[in-house]
Amino acid sequence: MRIFLMCLGLLLSMNVHAQAELSLDKFRSRLDGIEAFKANVKLETDIDFIQMPVKTAVMYYERNQPVKVESEDFVLVPKRGVDLLLSEIF
Amino acid sequence: MQGMTNAIIRAEWFKLFRQSRTWYALGALLLLQVVLLLNAWYQGGSILDMLLDNLKQSFHFQGELLNGHLLVYIVLNTMWFHLPLILMIVVSGMLTTEAETGTLRTVMMTGISKRRYIASKFRVAISFTALTVVLVALTSGSLSYLFFGTGDLFVFHGALNFFESPDAFFRLGMAFIAGIFSMVFFSVSSLLLAVIFRETVKTWIVAAFFLIVSNLLLQMQIGQGWTRKLFFANLNDTWQLFFEYHINWAEIGVSLLILTIYIAAIVVAGIWWFDKKDIA
């Protein structure tokens, strides 16, 4: 009985893992399908020696191009962190 | 009585604007602003680059910091030395010129009350000072916004503070209003010195010395707690408090109130001294 339960547990966990892999593959392929997008972003600065109100900006993503951030206000855009490629998430 | 006082005040205004010294001073202030604007035009970008060099290594900057607000802020900084010096020269001249040319003795012979006469001079000096600061605010604002537009204001005050355009406009306006109190303090001080010394050059030298010492004492930030708040030299940078990220209205209000008490005390001392002293 104990061996049966262990085998059942193993089969279930393998199934869950396989399902997770499948979902991830689907998600990855959907991300790969994104050519470009535009998003409204809020930029909040949390640095001791800088006091700045929350800023709004528009972020433009285009495949294989650097991310662009545009704003009518003055904004500080970190050189590292924003320039992500969607394929780099996983 | 009131009619007589008004007539003296009108005469003081007339005499003030009849003096070429007054127009030279106003012209110098306007020219100073043009020079500051030209300097900003040529060097502003590199100065900002130097100040923000470290930040630029980690961040991309989106937007223009060299704008009209920054220029008005630079003009505002003439309130440390240039503006009070020019005001002191003009205001002290309101009395010393009359004392040197003999006009003062002639006027006193007409039977005008000495107290009323000098009080009118103090009133005109205070109004002229306030008007000059407003003029500087208007001319610097119109020139700066016309040529450099608006944007966020960047100032270094304890931290790197960034203010959005409408907020920057409000803070600059309030700083000019607070600055009027400091400028009036120096103006009435110079008129008190004119009452004491009566000679133009001697008064200018002492007034300039007083201004320099006040600035040095301000840098030293003498005193602790309440004594620090009460010391006159420490009150003359009250306008700077509008560039702290969170405006401390209570502190600004107390500082301006104490400054007003100092101004009133100087005016009373000036009237008393003039009344006591014989007109030679």
HADDOCK unambig.tbl for C-alpha pairs under 7 A between the chains (distance, minus, plus):
assign (segid A and resid 49 and name CA) (segid B and resid 159 and name CA) 4.81 0.50 0.50
assign (segid A and resid 49 and name CA) (segid B and resid 160 and name CA) 5.93 0.50 0.50
assign (segid A and resid 50 and name CA) (segid B and resid 159 and name CA) 5.76 0.50 0.50
assign (segid A and resid 50 and name CA) (segid B and resid 160 and name CA) 4.75 0.50 0.50
assign (segid A and resid 50 and name CA) (segid B and resid 161 and name CA) 6.03 0.50 0.50
assign (segid A and resid 51 and name CA) (segid B and resid 159 and name CA) 6.81 0.50 0.50
assign (segid A and resid 51 and name CA) (segid B and resid 160 and name CA) 6.14 0.50 0.50
assign (segid A and resid 51 and name CA) (segid B and resid 161 and name CA) 4.83 0.50 0.50
assign (segid A and resid 51 and name CA) (segid B and resid 162 and name CA) 6.17 0.50 0.50
assign (segid A and resid 51 and name CA) (segid B and resid 245 and name CA) 6.71 0.50 0.50
assign (segid A and resid 52 and name CA) (segid B and resid 161 and name CA) 6.24 0.50 0.50
assign (segid A and resid 52 and name CA) (segid B and resid 162 and name CA) 5.04 0.50 0.50
assign (segid A and resid 52 and name CA) (segid B and resid 163 and name CA) 6.78 0.50 0.50
assign (segid A and resid 73 and name CA) (segid B and resid 63 and name CA) 6.21 0.50 0.50
assign (segid A and resid 73 and name CA) (segid B and resid 152 and name CA) 6.98 0.50 0.50
assign (segid A and resid 74 and name CA) (segid B and resid 62 and name CA) 5.42 0.50 0.50
assign (segid A and resid 74 and name CA) (segid B and resid 63 and name CA) 4.35 0.50 0.50
assign (segid A and resid 74 and name CA) (segid B and resid 64 and name CA) 6.65 0.50 0.50
assign (segid A and resid 74 and name CA) (segid B and resid 152 and name CA) 6.10 0.50 0.50
assign (segid A and resid 75 and name CA) (segid B and resid 61 and name CA) 6.16 0.50 0.50
assign (segid A and resid 75 and name CA) (segid B and resid 62 and name CA) 5.14 0.50 0.50
assign (segid A and resid 75 and name CA) (segid B and resid 63 and name CA) 6.66 0.50 0.50
assign (segid A and resid 76 and name CA) (segid B and resid 59 and name CA) 5.76 0.50 0.50
assign (segid A and resid 76 and name CA) (segid B and resid 60 and name CA) 5.85 0.50 0.50
assign (segid A and resid 76 and name CA) (segid B and resid 61 and name CA) 5.14 0.50 0.50
assign (segid A and resid 76 and name CA) (segid B and resid 62 and name CA) 6.38 0.50 0.50
assign (segid A and resid 77 and name CA) (segid B and resid 59 and name CA) 5.21 0.50 0.50
assign (segid A and resid 77 and name CA) (segid B and resid 60 and name CA) 4.97 0.50 0.50
assign (segid A and resid 77 and name CA) (segid B and resid 61 and name CA) 6.46 0.50 0.50
assign (segid A and resid 78 and name CA) (segid B and resid 58 and name CA) 5.98 0.50 0.50
assign (segid A and resid 78 and name CA) (segid B and resid 59 and name CA) 4.37 0.50 0.50
assign (segid A and resid 78 and name CA) (segid B and resid 60 and name CA) 6.19 0.50 0.50
assign (segid A and resid 79 and name CA) (segid B and resid 58 and name CA) 5.53 0.50 0.50
assign (segid A and resid 79 and name CA) (segid B and resid 59 and name CA) 5.00 0.50 0.50
assign (segid A and resid 79 and name CA) (segid B and resid 60 and name CA) 6.01 0.50 0.50
